[in-house]
Amino acid sequence: MTNVQATASDSPFIQGRNARLYGKPVSECPYPEGSKERAAWMEAYEEAVVSDPPEKP
């Protein structure tokens, strides 16, 4: 049994949002076609352009 805890940044939704905000292409989604994780990642990626300002380096 492991004692590893997931954090918010581990969620596919947050990963998708961050990918968009940091200028990564949608093709970098690490989740397989048809998975719930990919759907969440893609949803967040698309929403980020509408609701969040771009990150400044």
Phi, psi and omega in degrees: 000133179260160181245044182262131179249140177280148176246170180302324182290348177278346185288142179303326180296311180294321178298318179295317178299312181296323179301315180295315183294333180261014172078018178279148179285154180300335180294349179275004177300123185275359186262147182289149176309137176086355181274155176298323181296317179296319179300317179294318180299312181296319179299312181294322179300313181291320181291330184300324181293332183272319191256344186237139175288154178295148178285144175261136181293000000 
